[in-house]
Amino acid sequence: MRVLAAMSGGVDSAVAAARAVEAGHDVVGVHLALSRAGGTLRTGSRGCCTIEDAMDARRVADRLGIPFYVWDFSERFRDDVIDDFLSEYRAGRTPNPCMRCNERIKFAALLDRALELGFDAVCTGHYAILRDGPRGLELHRSSEEAKDQSYVLGVLTAEQLAHTYFPLGDTPSKALVRAEAEARGFSVASKPDSYDICFIPDGDTRGYLAERMGAAPGDIVDRTGSVVGSHEGAHAFTVGQRRGLRLGVPAPDGKPRFVLEVRPVSNEVVVGPKEALATAEIAGARYTWAGAAPETPGEPFACDVQIRAHADPVPAIAVVRGGELVVTPEAPLDGVAPGQTAVIYDGTRVVGQCTIDRTVSAVPVEA
């Protein structure tokens, strides 16, 4: 099998590429340059896809004796991930850029080019498992729950799964991957994992948004519409936020208030009691199935829903209704924001996902 190994410069993709070579595949390594800021360098464990990462990936490829290339995907990344990130915040939503990167860059733009060049599959260092099921290929959680990355892969379609290769899925722990990298002589064996948003390496999302979107003063209101404060830009707030509200009118019960909603049209931020963050229903029109769709998606079916990469799955009922994937959790979810991704599971199998467009609070306004 001809395999294109996506090499980020981290330990996971290095070991994944090595295992692909060891399995006898014809492997070519590629690093994606996602920024044209030539001087960009990693700061500790923040950021990714930097000059340092490209050099680390090249050293691994040299050690494996495989061809290695750097492909400039910076323009596509800007259009499909960064611009989408900004437009989602302008619309009052809370996006997940890692989901968009997987959906539109690693398993769309990269995979499309790989197939055009005659490769059979793209190999990555994600922790997830592909299995043959009764209705085709299935995506499952990895062996190690703490590292499982099936959530961020929930956007993959059946066609994309058919050309994907995850050599690390059955590995019980990240410690074993690091030990294997050290045994292979990879300099990245002890390299820290990247975290935060890769194009905001200092971790200051609010500052990044303010610099690009500017000030837009507006009102902070309670659930009845009464003005209780003011803000300099609604993009600086997200559902569930408690700190930094600077409210001028205290709550009648004296309890802290939280952001419940961001309204971009009226430029209002809605606040209320913590109890009002409980979400009884979520729905999204932008949904996909990871492999075969449910046999009768128009009929309610049992599932588990997960709304964040490291959140616990919650039992739920899902149904496709009115052009939306509607999910009703068994117990209310806490602090769900439009723009987040809901991934639904059947046991360990990823069934599909949707970008959340709307939520229904479990607590009526009069409460």
PyMOL commands that set and color helices and strands:
alter all, ss='L'
color gray80, all
select helices_A, chain A and resi 11-22+51-64+74-90+97-116+151-153+158-161+174-183+205-213+234-236+274-277
alter helices_A, ss='H'
color red, helices_A
select strands_A, chain A and resi 2-6+26-33+68-72+121-123+128-133+136-141+164-165+218-221+227-231+258-263+268-272+278-284+286-289+301-306+314-321+324-329+333-334+341-346+349-355+358-361
alter strands_A, ss='S'
color yellow, strands_A
deselect
rebuild
show_as cartoon
